[in-house]
Amino acid sequence: MHMDQTTEAIAHFIGLFSQAVEDARLRLEFEEFQALKAQILEQSDLLTIAISVHSPYSFKGLNPSVEYTPPPVERFHEKVTFPVWHDPIPLNLEGFSPGRPVPSIEEARATHNPYEAISEYEPIGSLALYLKQQARLMDNDYLSIGDHGLLLRPMADMGPALVSLLEQASPLQPFANLNEPGSVAEIGDFISQAPHIADAFLDSIAGSDAVFFMRSETIEGGFVNGTQSDALPALEDHLPERHESTEPDDQDQTVTDFSDTATMTIGLGANLLVNEAVLINDWYAAPVLAVAGDYASFNLVSQSNVWSDNDHTSQSLSGWDTLDQTPTQAFNVASFRTVENPAPTGAQTEPDAPTFPSYWQVSRIDGDFMLINWIKQVSFVEDQDITIMSAAGGGTEIILGDNSVMNATSLATLGYYYDLIIVGGNVYNANIISQTNVLLDDDLVGSVAGFETHGDASISTNGNLLWNEASITQYGTISFEALPSAFLGAVNDLSEGTGAAPRDVLTGPDFAGLTHLKVLYISGDLVDLQYLSQINVLGDADQVALARDQSEAHADASWSLSTGANALINYAAIIDGGVNTTVYAGGSTYSDELLIQAELIASESDLYTQSADALVNEAVAFLSEDMIAPREGGHDLNTLDTPTPEPASADVMQTMLG
């Protein structure tokens, strides 16, 4: 751009002026930077961290080579242009020289004798599981609330009363306290003696109205408290309200009470004891079972509920409303079920020209075969709460008890299925479920002289639930026939070693349509025992005394008191997998199924021998000044001398719980 001389001079002057201003600014900043640089900064102490490194591994030097051996590759020299018949069973190739190539399937078929034995394969083994689950809890609380100036002594000892209930329950359960058999011989003797134990028990309870029993070769259907029923009750329909599960959205919203009216909510009891066991036995099965000796089968469900719920309530509380009108309930629920389960059929053949297997494959066990699952679950809870309380201003909520104890087991034994099982000895099979509930809920609720209330008041001392539920489900029916001579010959041949399959066995009607037989041979006895024992014992004898507050009577206080709502639950299921089976027995056969359901209600436990008012006033003592004065050392005498319930005998469960 062309400018005249004057304009150009002005433009140069402005540019020079701008540069001079920038130089001055930079000089000021530089001088400040130099001043900061000249300062000596104080140095802080260095942070020292001691690190100790320990490695369990020792490092090796560099190894640049990677060793890798590829797996062997099977080479096929024949071209497959059509579906090939697949036989996963290894062929017996004896007679071929080591240098001779492996023959093709067609060559093996041409040279193989259709009635020759096939080489053995790995058999299933014996299995034994002994499991004992125990849950023991002692929650004996002592609580004193309010300015009443009183001390409450225990009014009764729960231990002897609980032992008495256990002694009454023991004769009702012949299979609850049995020693674990530890060998095949002991298991066989146990199963053989089980029917005799049942005979002795039934003789001992003859004429008793407390026990229901049913005995037959087979039992089918459901039973509730000694009555056969197609519709079995559901546990969730009978649980006490304190134990009902609710979704978070369904729960009531908490409402804050800002009034100064005294509200006392006391919850004692509400204990939950659960034993749960599910046992699935699917270890072996076959549509044909050939037994050279005897066959014995025994199934049992034995259930008992024993309880005492004799509550003592002060006459001064007789005008209180009842929270729960439901009394203590007991349920014995049992079911026996047999489900038809035909074995998979072989290839469809013409009636006039059926197809039979050409060989058998033997899995051999020399000796006895044992399968035992012995599970025992025990829950024992003591919850004897002793409390004395008076109303105070505002709302008070007290929860004593509310314990939950659970034993849970889920077991599945999964094995193999065969076409034929041959047993050189005897077969013993038993499924046993024993369930027991014992409850002591004798509560005592009384008031001290001078106590009164005109507000809303309610009390509940029962509403307990005792629940036994058991089921035995057998998949596959069983029919018995005499042992044919062909199977007896197979037993004798196999006792000397794996030999050729008898033609009469292979061509029998039981195996029509099969191409080959999978056989399990047991030279000794076959014993199969599934045992479940479940025991719940709860002592919940609560003692409550209500007193007047010394500073203020709070006669308009609202009271809500609950001492029951306990739940004792046993649930057991045995699922015996299998298929419809024909048993060919060379000896005798025995099949027995037994159901026992017992209920015993103790009319009086002798825990409290006087009225509630008399017991409470005798047990209450006034605290003197020297009793509440602090001891030397700053400890409060009252807190140290507060009586707590004495624990029951160390052998309170005795032989009932093992």
C-alpha positions as CSV (number, residue, x, y, z in Angstrom):
1,M,0.0,0.0,0.0
2,H,1.5,3.4,-1.0
3,M,1.5,6.1,1.7
4,D,2.6,9.7,1.7
5,Q,5.6,10.8,3.7
6,T,3.7,12.1,6.7
7,T,1.5,9.0,7.0
8,E,4.5,6.8,6.7
9,A,6.3,8.6,9.5
10,I,3.3,8.3,11.8
11,A,3.0,4.6,11.1
12,H,6.7,4.0,11.9
13,F,6.4,6.0,15.1
14,I,3.4,4.0,16.3
15,G,5.2,0.7,15.6
16,L,8.3,1.8,17.4
17,F,6.3,2.9,20.4
18,S,4.5,-0.5,20.6
19,Q,7.9,-2.3,20.6
20,A,9.2,0.0,23.3
21,V,6.2,-0.8,25.5
22,E,6.7,-4.6,25.1
23,D,10.4,-4.3,25.9
24,A,9.5,-2.6,29.2
25,R,7.0,-5.3,30.1
26,L,9.5,-8.1,29.4
27,R,12.1,-6.4,31.5
28,L,9.9,-6.1,34.5
29,E,8.9,-9.8,34.3
30,F,12.5,-10.9,33.8
31,E,13.7,-9.0,36.9
32,E,10.9,-10.6,39.0
33,F,12.0,-14.0,37.7
34,Q,15.6,-13.3,38.5
35,A,14.6,-12.3,42.1
36,L,12.7,-15.6,42.6
37,K,15.6,-17.5,41.2
38,A,18.0,-16.0,43.7
39,Q,15.9,-17.1,46.7
40,I,17.0,-20.3,48.5
41,L,14.1,-22.7,48.9
42,E,13.8,-24.8,52.0
43,Q,14.2,-28.5,51.3
44,S,11.8,-31.0,53.1
45,D,12.8,-34.4,54.3
46,L,12.9,-37.1,51.7
47,L,10.2,-39.7,52.0
48,T,11.8,-43.1,52.6
49,I,9.7,-46.3,52.1
50,A,11.2,-49.6,53.0
51,I,9.9,-52.3,50.6
52,S,10.4,-55.9,51.3
53,V,9.8,-58.2,48.3
54,H,9.6,-61.9,48.7
55,S,8.9,-64.1,45.7
56,P,8.4,-67.9,46.0
57,Y,9.6,-68.3,42.4
58,S,13.1,-68.5,41.2
59,F,13.7,-66.9,37.8
60,K,15.6,-68.8,35.2
61,G,17.7,-67.4,32.4
62,L,16.5,-66.6,29.0
63,N,15.3,-69.6,27.0
64,P,14.6,-68.4,23.4
65,S,13.5,-71.8,22.2
66,V,9.9,-72.9,22.6
67,E,9.4,-76.6,23.0
68,Y,6.2,-77.8,21.4
69,T,5.2,-81.3,20.5
70,P,2.1,-81.5,18.3
71,P,-0.5,-84.1,19.2
72,P,-0.6,-87.3,17.1
73,V,-2.8,-87.0,14.0
74,E,-5.0,-89.9,13.0
75,R,-4.7,-90.7,9.4
76,F,-7.5,-92.2,7.4
77,H,-6.6,-93.9,4.1
78,E,-10.1,-94.6,3.0
79,K,-12.5,-92.2,1.4
80,V,-15.9,-92.1,3.1
81,T,-18.7,-91.6,0.6
82,F,-21.6,-93.0,2.6
83,P,-22.7,-92.9,6.3
84,V,-20.5,-95.1,8.4
85,W,-21.9,-97.3,11.1
86,H,-20.4,-96.0,14.4
87,D,-19.6,-98.4,17.3
88,P,-18.0,-96.7,20.3
89,I,-17.3,-99.9,22.1
90,P,-13.7,-101.2,21.6
91,L,-13.5,-104.5,19.7
92,N,-11.6,-107.5,21.0
93,L,-8.7,-107.7,18.4
94,E,-7.0,-110.7,19.9
95,G,-5.5,-112.9,17.2
96,F,-4.1,-110.1,15.1
97,S,-0.3,-109.9,15.0
98,P,1.3,-106.6,16.0
99,G,2.6,-106.0,12.6
100,R,-0.8,-106.4,10.9
101,P,-2.7,-103.2,10.2
102,V,-5.8,-102.5,12.1
103,P,-8.8,-104.0,10.3
104,S,-11.6,-102.0,9.1
105,I,-15.1,-102.2,10.6
106,E,-16.3,-104.4,7.8
107,E,-13.4,-106.8,8.3
108,A,-14.0,-106.9,12.0
109,R,-17.7,-107.7,11.5
110,A,-16.8,-110.5,9.1
111,T,-14.3,-112.2,11.5
112,H,-16.1,-111.5,14.8
113,N,-18.2,-114.2,16.4
114,P,-21.6,-112.5,17.2
115,Y,-21.9,-114.5,20.5
116,E,-18.3,-113.8,21.7
117,A,-17.7,-111.6,24.7
118,I,-16.5,-108.1,24.1
119,S,-13.6,-106.7,26.2
120,E,-14.4,-105.1,29.6
121,Y,-14.7,-101.4,30.2
122,E,-14.3,-99.3,33.3
123,P,-17.2,-99.9,35.8
124,I,-18.9,-97.5,38.2
125,G,-17.5,-97.6,41.7
126,S,-18.9,-97.7,45.2
127,L,-19.9,-94.4,46.7
128,A,-20.3,-93.5,50.4
129,L,-21.2,-90.1,51.9
130,Y,-21.7,-89.5,55.6
131,L,-22.8,-85.9,56.4
132,K,-23.9,-84.5,59.7
133,Q,-25.0,-80.9,60.0
134,Q,-25.5,-79.4,63.5
135,A,-26.7,-75.9,64.4
136,R,-26.7,-75.0,68.1
137,L,-27.7,-71.6,69.6
138,M,-28.2,-70.4,73.1
139,D,-29.9,-67.0,73.3
140,N,-31.0,-66.6,76.9
141,D,-31.5,-62.9,77.4
142,Y,-32.3,-60.8,80.5
143,L,-33.7,-57.3,79.9
144,S,-34.8,-54.7,82.4
145,I,-36.4,-51.4,81.1
146,G,-37.9,-48.5,82.9
147,D,-37.6,-46.7,86.2
148,H,-39.4,-49.4,88.2
149,G,-36.6,-50.1,90.7
150,L,-37.2,-53.8,90.6
151,L,-35.2,-57.0,90.0
152,L,-36.7,-60.1,88.4
153,R,-35.4,-63.5,89.3
154,P,-35.9,-66.5,87.0
155,M,-39.3,-68.1,87.8
156,A,-38.6,-71.6,86.3
157,D,-35.8,-73.6,84.8
158,M,-36.5,-74.7,81.2
159,G,-33.9,-77.4,81.1
160,P,-35.7,-80.3,82.8
161,A,-39.0,-79.5,81.0
162,L,-37.2,-79.6,77.6
163,V,-35.5,-82.9,78.5
164,S,-38.9,-84.3,79.4
165,L,-40.2,-83.5,76.0
166,L,-37.2,-85.1,74.3
167,E,-37.8,-88.2,76.3
168,Q,-41.4,-88.3,75.2
169,A,-40.4,-87.8,71.6
170,S,-37.7,-90.4,71.5
171,P,-40.1,-93.5,71.5
172,L,-42.0,-92.0,68.6
173,Q,-39.0,-92.1,66.3
174,P,-37.5,-95.6,65.9
175,F,-35.2,-94.5,63.1
176,A,-34.0,-91.1,64.3
177,N,-31.1,-92.3,66.5
178,L,-29.2,-95.1,64.6
179,N,-25.5,-95.8,64.3
180,E,-24.0,-95.3,60.9
181,P,-23.2,-98.6,59.2
182,G,-19.6,-98.5,58.0
183,S,-19.3,-101.6,55.7
184,V,-21.2,-103.5,53.1
185,A,-22.0,-106.2,55.6
186,E,-23.3,-103.7,58.2
187,I,-25.4,-101.9,55.6
188,G,-26.9,-105.2,54.5
189,D,-27.7,-106.1,58.1
190,F,-29.1,-102.6,58.7
191,I,-31.5,-102.9,55.8
192,S,-32.4,-106.5,56.7
193,Q,-33.2,-105.5,60.3
194,A,-35.1,-102.3,59.4
195,P,-38.5,-104.2,59.0
196,H,-37.9,-105.9,62.4
197,I,-37.3,-102.4,64.0
198,A,-40.6,-101.3,62.4
199,D,-42.4,-104.4,63.8
200,A,-41.2,-103.7,67.3
201,F,-42.2,-100.1,67.1
202,L,-45.7,-100.9,65.8
203,D,-46.1,-103.4,68.7
204,S,-45.1,-100.7,71.2
205,I,-47.6,-98.1,70.0
206,A,-50.5,-100.5,69.5
207,G,-53.7,-98.7,70.5
208,S,-52.2,-95.3,70.7
209,D,-54.2,-92.4,69.2
210,A,-51.1,-90.3,68.8
211,V,-49.6,-92.4,66.0
212,F,-50.9,-93.1,62.6
213,F,-49.2,-95.8,60.4
214,M,-49.7,-97.4,57.1
215,R,-47.8,-100.5,55.9
216,S,-47.9,-102.3,52.5
217,E,-45.8,-103.7,49.8
218,T,-46.3,-100.4,47.9
219,I,-47.8,-97.1,49.1
220,E,-49.0,-94.5,46.6
221,G,-50.3,-91.0,47.2
222,G,-50.1,-88.1,49.7
223,F,-50.9,-88.1,53.4
224,V,-51.5,-85.2,55.9
225,N,-51.6,-85.9,59.6
226,G,-52.7,-89.5,59.1
227,T,-55.3,-88.8,56.4
228,Q,-54.8,-89.6,52.7
229,S,-55.2,-86.5,50.5
230,D,-54.6,-85.6,46.9
231,A,-54.2,-81.9,47.7
232,L,-51.3,-81.4,50.0
233,P,-51.0,-78.1,52.0
234,A,-48.4,-75.5,51.1
235,L,-45.9,-74.3,53.7
236,E,-46.2,-70.6,52.7
237,D,-50.0,-70.7,53.5
238,H,-49.3,-71.6,57.1
239,L,-46.1,-69.7,58.0
240,P,-46.5,-67.3,61.0
241,E,-46.8,-63.7,59.8
242,R,-43.4,-62.8,61.3
243,H,-41.7,-65.3,58.8
244,E,-43.7,-64.4,55.7
245,S,-41.5,-63.1,52.9
246,T,-42.6,-59.8,51.4
247,E,-41.3,-57.8,48.5
248,P,-39.8,-54.4,49.3
249,D,-42.5,-52.7,47.3
250,D,-45.2,-54.4,49.4
251,Q,-43.8,-53.4,52.7
252,D,-45.5,-50.7,54.6
253,Q,-43.8,-47.3,54.7
254,T,-42.3,-46.3,58.0
255,V,-44.4,-43.7,59.7
256,T,-42.8,-41.6,62.4
257,D,-44.9,-41.0,65.5
258,F,-44.2,-37.6,67.0
259,S,-46.6,-37.9,69.9
260,D,-45.5,-38.2,73.4
261,T,-47.8,-41.1,74.2
262,A,-45.9,-44.1,75.5
263,T,-46.0,-47.0,73.0
264,M,-44.4,-50.4,74.0
265,T,-43.9,-53.1,71.3
266,I,-42.2,-56.2,72.6
267,G,-41.5,-59.2,70.4
268,L,-40.2,-62.4,72.0
269,G,-39.9,-65.8,70.2
270,A,-40.4,-65.7,66.4
271,N,-37.5,-68.2,66.0
272,L,-37.1,-70.0,62.7
273,L,-35.5,-73.5,62.5
274,V,-35.1,-75.1,59.1
275,N,-33.6,-78.5,58.0
276,E,-33.8,-79.1,54.3
277,A,-32.3,-82.0,52.3
278,V,-32.8,-83.1,48.7
279,L,-31.2,-86.3,47.6
280,I,-31.2,-87.5,44.0
281,N,-30.0,-91.1,43.5
282,D,-29.3,-91.8,39.8
283,W,-26.1,-93.8,40.2
284,Y,-27.1,-96.9,38.3
285,A,-30.2,-98.4,36.5
286,A,-31.1,-101.2,34.1
287,P,-34.4,-102.5,32.7
288,V,-33.3,-106.0,33.6
289,L,-31.8,-107.1,37.0
290,A,-30.7,-110.7,37.5
291,V,-30.0,-111.6,41.1
292,A,-28.7,-115.0,42.1
293,G,-29.7,-114.5,45.8
294,D,-32.4,-112.5,47.6
295,Y,-33.9,-109.1,46.8
296,A,-35.0,-106.8,49.6
297,S,-36.5,-103.3,49.3
298,F,-37.6,-101.1,52.2
299,N,-39.0,-97.5,52.1
300,L,-39.9,-95.5,55.2
301,V,-41.2,-92.1,56.1
302,S,-41.4,-91.4,59.8
303,Q,-42.6,-88.0,61.1
304,S,-43.4,-86.7,64.6
305,N,-44.3,-83.4,66.2
306,V,-44.1,-83.0,70.0
307,W,-44.8,-79.7,71.7
308,S,-45.9,-78.0,74.8
309,D,-47.6,-74.6,74.6
310,N,-49.1,-74.1,78.0
311,D,-49.0,-70.4,78.6
312,H,-49.7,-68.6,81.9
313,T,-51.0,-65.0,81.8
314,S,-51.8,-62.7,84.6
315,Q,-55.5,-62.2,85.4
316,S,-54.9,-58.4,85.2
317,L,-54.2,-58.8,81.5
318,S,-57.3,-60.7,80.7
319,G,-58.9,-57.7,79.1
320,W,-56.1,-57.3,76.5
321,D,-56.9,-58.1,72.9
322,T,-55.3,-61.1,71.2
323,L,-52.9,-60.4,68.4
324,D,-53.2,-63.8,66.8
325,Q,-56.1,-66.1,67.3
326,T,-54.3,-68.9,65.5
327,P,-53.2,-71.7,67.9
328,T,-50.0,-73.7,67.5
329,Q,-50.4,-75.9,64.4
330,A,-48.5,-79.1,63.5
331,F,-48.4,-80.7,60.1
332,N,-47.0,-84.1,59.0
333,V,-47.0,-84.1,55.2
334,A,-45.7,-87.2,53.3
335,S,-46.0,-88.6,49.8
336,F,-45.0,-91.8,48.0
337,R,-44.9,-91.7,44.2
338,T,-43.9,-94.1,41.5
339,V,-43.5,-92.7,38.0
340,E,-43.6,-94.9,34.9
341,N,-40.4,-94.6,33.0
342,P,-40.0,-97.1,30.2
343,A,-36.5,-97.8,29.0
344,P,-35.5,-96.5,25.5
345,T,-36.7,-99.0,22.9
346,G,-34.3,-100.5,20.4
347,A,-34.7,-100.6,16.7
348,Q,-38.1,-101.4,15.4
349,T,-38.2,-105.0,14.1
350,E,-40.7,-107.2,12.4
351,P,-42.6,-109.5,14.7
352,D,-41.8,-112.6,12.7
353,A,-38.1,-111.7,12.4
354,P,-37.0,-109.7,15.4
355,T,-33.4,-108.3,15.8
356,F,-31.4,-109.3,18.9
357,P,-28.0,-108.2,20.1
358,S,-25.0,-109.9,18.7
359,Y,-22.7,-109.5,21.7
360,W,-22.4,-108.0,25.2
361,Q,-20.0,-105.7,26.8
362,V,-19.3,-106.4,30.5
363,S,-18.4,-104.0,33.2
364,R,-17.1,-106.2,36.1
365,I,-17.0,-105.6,39.8
366,D,-15.3,-108.5,41.8
367,G,-16.7,-108.1,45.3
368,D,-19.5,-106.0,46.8
369,F,-21.0,-102.9,45.4
370,M,-22.0,-100.2,48.0
371,L,-23.9,-97.0,47.5
372,I,-24.8,-95.1,50.7
373,N,-25.8,-91.5,51.5
374,W,-26.2,-91.0,55.2
375,I,-27.3,-87.4,56.1
376,K,-28.3,-86.2,59.5
377,Q,-29.3,-82.6,60.3
378,V,-29.9,-81.3,63.9
379,S,-31.0,-77.8,65.0
380,F,-31.0,-77.0,68.7
381,V,-32.0,-73.6,70.0
382,E,-32.5,-72.2,73.5
383,D,-34.2,-68.9,73.7
384,Q,-35.4,-68.4,77.3
385,D,-35.9,-64.6,77.6
386,I,-36.5,-63.0,81.0
387,T,-37.6,-59.3,81.0
388,I,-39.2,-56.8,83.4
389,M,-40.3,-53.5,81.9
390,S,-42.4,-50.4,82.5
391,A,-43.6,-47.9,80.0
392,A,-41.6,-44.8,79.2
393,G,-42.5,-41.7,77.2
394,G,-42.4,-42.1,73.4
395,G,-42.2,-45.2,71.4
396,T,-40.2,-48.3,72.4
397,E,-39.7,-51.4,70.3
398,I,-37.9,-54.4,71.7
399,I,-37.1,-57.6,69.8
400,L,-35.7,-60.6,71.7
401,G,-35.3,-63.9,69.9
402,D,-36.1,-63.7,66.2
403,N,-33.3,-66.1,65.5
404,S,-32.9,-68.1,62.3
405,V,-31.0,-71.4,62.1
406,M,-30.8,-73.5,58.9
407,N,-29.2,-76.7,57.7
408,A,-29.4,-77.3,54.0
409,T,-28.1,-80.1,51.7
410,S,-28.6,-80.8,48.1
411,L,-27.0,-83.9,46.6
412,A,-27.1,-85.6,43.3
413,T,-25.3,-88.9,42.4
414,L,-25.3,-89.4,38.7
415,G,-23.9,-92.6,37.2
416,Y,-24.5,-94.9,34.3
417,Y,-27.4,-96.9,32.8
418,Y,-27.1,-100.5,31.7
419,D,-29.1,-102.9,29.7
420,L,-28.6,-105.7,32.2
421,I,-27.2,-105.9,35.8
422,I,-26.2,-109.3,37.0
423,V,-25.6,-109.8,40.8
424,G,-24.0,-112.9,42.1
425,G,-25.1,-112.2,45.7
426,N,-28.0,-110.4,47.2
427,V,-29.6,-107.0,46.6
428,Y,-30.5,-104.7,49.5
429,N,-32.3,-101.4,48.8
430,A,-33.7,-98.9,51.3
431,N,-34.9,-95.2,51.4
432,I,-35.5,-93.9,54.9
433,I,-36.6,-90.4,56.0
434,S,-37.0,-89.6,59.7
435,Q,-38.2,-86.1,60.8
436,T,-38.8,-84.8,64.4
437,N,-39.9,-81.4,65.8
438,V,-39.8,-80.7,69.5
439,L,-41.0,-77.4,70.9
440,L,-41.3,-76.0,74.4
441,D,-43.2,-72.7,74.3
442,D,-44.6,-72.4,77.9
443,D,-44.6,-68.6,78.3
444,L,-45.4,-66.7,81.5
445,V,-46.6,-63.1,81.3
446,G,-47.6,-61.4,84.5
447,S,-47.8,-57.9,86.1
448,V,-46.4,-56.5,89.3
449,A,-48.9,-55.1,91.8
450,G,-49.7,-51.5,90.8
451,F,-49.3,-52.0,87.1
452,E,-52.2,-50.7,85.0
453,T,-52.8,-49.3,81.5
454,H,-55.9,-47.8,79.8
455,G,-54.4,-47.6,76.3
456,D,-54.7,-50.1,73.5
457,A,-53.2,-53.4,74.6
458,S,-52.8,-56.8,72.9
459,I,-51.0,-60.0,73.6
460,S,-50.2,-63.2,71.7
461,T,-48.5,-66.2,73.2
462,N,-49.0,-68.9,70.6
463,G,-49.2,-69.0,66.8
464,N,-46.4,-71.5,66.4
465,L,-45.9,-73.9,63.4
466,L,-44.4,-77.4,63.4
467,W,-43.9,-78.6,59.9
468,N,-42.6,-82.0,58.6
469,E,-42.7,-82.6,54.8
470,A,-41.2,-85.7,53.1
471,S,-41.4,-87.4,49.8
472,I,-40.0,-90.5,48.2
473,T,-40.3,-90.6,44.4
474,Q,-39.3,-93.7,42.4
475,Y,-38.9,-93.4,38.7
476,G,-39.6,-96.7,37.1
477,T,-41.8,-99.6,38.2
478,I,-40.4,-102.9,39.5
479,S,-41.8,-106.4,38.7
480,F,-40.5,-109.7,40.1
481,E,-40.0,-113.0,38.3
482,A,-38.1,-116.2,39.0
483,L,-34.5,-116.4,37.7
484,P,-34.5,-118.2,34.3
485,S,-31.8,-120.8,33.7
486,A,-30.2,-118.7,31.0
487,F,-29.4,-115.9,33.5
488,L,-28.3,-118.4,36.1
489,G,-25.9,-119.8,33.6
490,A,-24.6,-116.3,32.8
491,V,-24.0,-115.8,36.6
492,N,-22.0,-119.0,36.8
493,D,-20.0,-118.2,33.6
494,L,-19.2,-114.6,34.8
495,S,-18.1,-115.9,38.2
496,E,-15.2,-117.7,36.4
497,G,-14.4,-114.7,34.2
498,T,-15.7,-112.7,31.3
499,G,-16.7,-115.2,28.7
500,A,-19.0,-115.6,25.7
501,A,-22.5,-114.2,26.0
502,P,-25.1,-117.0,26.4
503,R,-27.2,-117.2,23.3
504,D,-30.4,-117.7,25.4
505,V,-29.7,-114.4,27.1
506,L,-29.0,-112.4,23.9
507,T,-32.1,-113.8,22.2
508,G,-34.4,-113.1,25.2
509,P,-37.5,-111.0,24.6
510,D,-36.2,-108.3,27.1
511,F,-33.5,-107.3,24.6
512,A,-35.3,-107.4,21.2
513,G,-34.2,-104.5,19.0
514,L,-30.8,-103.9,20.7
515,T,-27.6,-104.3,18.7
516,H,-25.5,-105.1,21.8
517,L,-25.8,-105.3,25.6
518,K,-24.2,-103.1,28.2
519,V,-23.8,-105.3,31.2
520,L,-22.8,-104.6,34.8
521,Y,-21.6,-107.7,36.7
522,I,-21.3,-107.7,40.5
523,S,-19.9,-110.9,42.0
524,G,-20.9,-110.0,45.6
525,D,-23.8,-108.1,47.1
526,L,-25.4,-104.8,45.9
527,V,-26.4,-102.5,48.8
528,D,-28.1,-99.2,48.2
529,L,-29.1,-97.1,51.3
530,Q,-30.4,-93.5,51.3
531,Y,-31.0,-92.2,54.8
532,L,-32.1,-88.7,55.9
533,S,-32.7,-87.8,59.5
534,Q,-33.8,-84.3,60.5
535,I,-34.4,-83.0,64.1
536,N,-35.5,-79.5,65.3
537,V,-35.5,-78.8,69.1
538,L,-36.5,-75.3,70.4
539,G,-36.9,-74.2,74.0
540,D,-38.7,-70.8,74.0
541,A,-40.1,-70.5,77.5
542,D,-40.2,-66.7,77.9
543,Q,-40.9,-64.9,81.2
544,V,-42.3,-61.3,81.2
545,A,-43.1,-59.1,84.1
546,L,-44.9,-55.7,83.6
547,A,-44.3,-53.0,86.2
548,R,-45.3,-49.5,87.0
549,D,-42.8,-46.7,86.4
550,Q,-41.9,-44.9,89.6
551,S,-41.6,-41.4,88.1
552,E,-44.7,-41.5,85.9
553,A,-47.4,-44.2,85.7
554,H,-48.0,-43.8,81.9
555,A,-51.4,-45.4,82.4
556,D,-52.4,-44.4,78.9
557,A,-49.5,-46.4,77.3
558,S,-50.2,-48.7,74.4
559,W,-48.8,-52.3,74.7
560,S,-48.3,-54.9,72.0
561,L,-46.7,-58.1,73.3
562,S,-45.9,-61.3,71.3
563,T,-44.1,-64.4,72.7
564,G,-44.9,-67.1,70.1
565,A,-44.8,-67.3,66.3
566,N,-42.0,-69.8,66.2
567,A,-41.6,-72.0,63.1
568,L,-39.9,-75.5,63.1
569,I,-39.6,-76.8,59.5
570,N,-38.2,-80.1,58.2
571,Y,-38.2,-80.7,54.5
572,A,-36.7,-83.9,52.9
573,A,-37.0,-85.5,49.4
574,I,-35.5,-88.6,48.0
575,I,-35.7,-89.0,44.2
576,D,-34.7,-92.5,43.1
577,G,-33.9,-92.4,39.4
578,G,-34.3,-95.5,37.2
579,V,-36.4,-97.2,34.5
580,N,-39.1,-99.8,34.5
581,T,-37.3,-102.9,35.8
582,T,-37.9,-106.6,35.7
583,V,-36.1,-108.3,38.6
584,Y,-35.2,-112.0,38.1
585,A,-34.5,-113.3,41.6
586,G,-33.0,-116.7,42.4
587,G,-33.9,-116.4,46.1
588,S,-36.7,-114.7,47.9
589,T,-38.0,-111.2,47.3
590,Y,-39.2,-108.7,49.9
591,S,-40.8,-105.3,49.4
592,D,-42.0,-103.2,52.3
593,E,-43.1,-99.5,52.6
594,L,-44.1,-97.9,55.8
595,L,-45.5,-94.5,56.8
596,I,-45.5,-93.3,60.4
597,Q,-47.0,-89.9,61.5
598,A,-47.1,-89.0,65.2
599,E,-48.3,-86.0,67.1
600,L,-48.0,-85.5,70.8
601,I,-49.2,-82.5,72.7
602,A,-48.1,-82.1,76.3
603,S,-51.0,-81.1,78.4
604,E,-48.8,-79.8,81.2
605,S,-45.0,-79.5,81.4
606,D,-44.9,-78.6,85.1
607,L,-42.7,-75.7,84.2
608,Y,-44.9,-73.3,86.3
609,T,-46.7,-74.6,89.3
610,Q,-48.4,-71.4,90.4
611,S,-50.5,-68.6,88.9
612,A,-48.7,-65.9,86.9
613,D,-49.5,-63.2,89.5
614,A,-48.1,-65.3,92.3
615,L,-45.0,-66.3,90.5
616,V,-44.2,-62.7,89.3
617,N,-44.7,-61.1,92.7
618,E,-42.6,-63.8,94.4
619,A,-39.8,-63.4,91.8
620,V,-39.7,-59.6,91.9
621,A,-37.3,-57.9,94.4
622,F,-36.9,-54.3,95.2
623,L,-33.5,-52.8,94.6
624,S,-32.0,-51.3,97.8
625,E,-29.6,-48.3,97.7
626,D,-26.6,-50.5,98.4
627,M,-27.6,-52.8,95.5
628,I,-27.6,-50.0,93.0
629,A,-24.6,-48.2,94.5
630,P,-21.4,-48.5,92.4
631,R,-18.8,-50.9,93.6
632,E,-15.2,-50.0,94.2
633,G,-13.5,-49.7,90.9
634,G,-16.4,-48.0,89.2
635,H,-18.4,-51.1,88.4
636,D,-22.2,-51.1,88.8
637,L,-23.3,-53.8,91.3
638,N,-26.7,-54.0,89.6
639,T,-25.3,-54.8,86.2
640,L,-23.1,-57.5,87.7
641,D,-25.7,-59.1,89.8
642,T,-28.5,-59.1,87.3
643,P,-29.6,-62.8,87.2
644,T,-29.4,-64.5,83.9
645,P,-31.1,-67.8,83.0
646,E,-28.9,-70.7,83.8
647,P,-28.1,-72.9,80.7
648,A,-29.7,-76.3,80.5
649,S,-27.8,-79.5,81.1
650,A,-24.9,-80.0,78.8
651,D,-26.5,-83.3,77.9
652,V,-30.0,-81.8,77.4
653,M,-30.3,-83.5,74.0
654,Q,-29.2,-86.8,75.4
655,T,-29.4,-89.7,72.9
656,M,-32.2,-88.1,70.9
657,L,-29.8,-86.0,68.8
658,G,-26.8,-88.3,68.7
